Amino acid sequence: MTTEQRAEIICNTTGPWDSKTLGGSWKRGIVNPDLEEERKNLSFDTDELQKFFYTEPMFNFIKEMNELCAKHPELYEGLLHKYELTREEIFDLHWKRIHRLMELKPEIFLGHDYKKFWYIWSNYFADVAHPVAQHQLMFCACIDFLGSEEQKAEWFEPARRMNMVGCYAQTELGHGSFVPGIETTATLDMKTDEFIIHTPHVKAAKYWPGQMAMGTHAILFARVIVDENDYGVWPFMVQLRSLEDHMPLPGIEIGDVGAKLGFNMIDNGYGIFTHVRIPRTNLLSRFV
Ligand SMILES: Cc1cc2nc3c(=O)[nH]c(=O)nc-3n(C[C@H](O)[C@H](O)[C@H](O)COP(=O)(O)OP(=O)(O)OC[C@H]3O[C@@H](n4cnc5c(N)ncnc54)[C@H](O)[C@@H]3O)c2cc1C
């Protein structure tokens, strides 16, 4: 490549240093000719390598997603300025992208293929994570894998359609890796056929779950107490917010843990429960 050609590429791809023109060669669809030349000389078929690496069905899915993004730049273009956005703007951007993807490809959201979800979220939603990663990959998966057939019939599709958005609420301030030490209680009231979810002290506050600050539901892990006997830690479906006005339900205090070093498009939250009653049938019961 001549010096003039190189200079032209640099001018075309970088431009003046202001936020509107950042994005460089990717934004303008320019590929460095040296790179293009090298790619022509490859001694192997890149499609075959991808099929080997991802498997053929995944390879086809990736191709489909790439074509979709090429046709619909609104799925990715806001990302060019992600480091210049406020936290609220980041949430807004990612929610709009997810909403658009749902409009364009609703079938992806309804399936049970968690590998595809992982691929979409990590490759198309960038930053490794996005505002409903835990909802799709943990909350929906818990219903799918831990729920009884009746529970799946009731919750799986509304969850997949995001009519309910949920978190996976296991970690507590005092108990992360040590899951058997979880202290949130679920005490059975036999008279009303309900469990009472309660945070006995601040160390038992749920802390960290993604989607706990803004979500409507939680798969919440708590110790089952029946007649003062402790039956260990089990998962429960707990509604956090009203589906009418999105306010937290009585007895539930939830919020965001605040800005973090990364993952700021995720609402990692905290939750404190004061004698919150849920139906007994909200214990996820595939393995009961
Ligand atoms: C960004 C982010 C998102 C998260 N999202 C969720 C979520 O959606 N839902 C949720 O429930 N939780 C979530 N968590 C919490 C996460 O699952 C916990 O942080 C994790 O389980 C570790 O718990 P801990 O932070 O209390 O650390 P600890 O359990 O206190 O561990 C601290 C250190 O001690 C070590 N350690 C612990 N136990 C042992 C042992 N027995 N032997 C040797 N070493 C040990 C650990 O390896 C670690 O280095 C999230 C955390 C982060 C940072």
The ligand as an ORCA input file, in Angstrom:
! r2SCAN-3c Opt
* xyz 0 1
  C     -21.929     -8.528     38.712
  C     -22.527     -9.533     39.625
  C     -23.750    -10.082     39.308
  C     -24.331    -11.012     40.167
  N     -25.573    -11.498     39.851
  C     -26.191    -12.299     40.736
  C     -27.526    -12.758     40.483
  O     -28.122    -12.473     39.442
  N     -28.111    -13.511     41.434
  C     -27.491    -13.861     42.593
  O     -28.089    -14.545     43.418
  N     -26.221    -13.457     42.850
  C     -25.563    -12.698     41.944
  N     -24.287    -12.280     42.192
  C     -23.622    -12.713     43.420
  C     -22.578    -13.788     43.152
  O     -23.238    -14.982     42.795
  C     -21.729    -13.893     44.412
  O     -20.938    -12.738     44.444
  C     -20.879    -15.135     44.422
  O     -21.706    -16.250     44.637
  C     -19.777    -15.061     45.477
  O     -20.299    -14.748     46.701
  P     -19.670    -13.570     47.607
  O     -19.524    -12.336     46.739
  O     -20.480    -13.440     48.854
  O     -18.225    -14.075     47.944
  P     -17.804    -15.145     49.089
  O     -18.691    -16.335     49.030
  O     -17.756    -14.364     50.389
  O     -16.377    -15.473     48.602
  C     -15.267    -14.572     48.792
  C     -13.983    -15.292     48.422
  O     -13.788    -16.471     49.221
  C     -13.650    -17.624     48.377
  N     -14.365    -18.770     48.985
  C     -15.665    -18.825     49.330
  N     -15.956    -20.028     49.878
  C     -14.818    -20.729     49.882
  C     -14.476    -22.048     50.315
  N     -15.379    -22.862     50.884
  N     -13.200    -22.464     50.153
  C     -12.276    -21.643     49.595
  N     -12.538    -20.390     49.170
  C     -13.790    -19.936     49.304
  C     -14.290    -17.250     47.051
  O     -13.735    -17.983     45.963
  C     -13.943    -15.769     46.958
  O     -12.649    -15.557     46.450
  C     -23.665    -11.386     41.343
  C     -22.398    -10.854     41.647
  C     -21.859     -9.933     40.796
  C     -20.494     -9.364     41.156
*
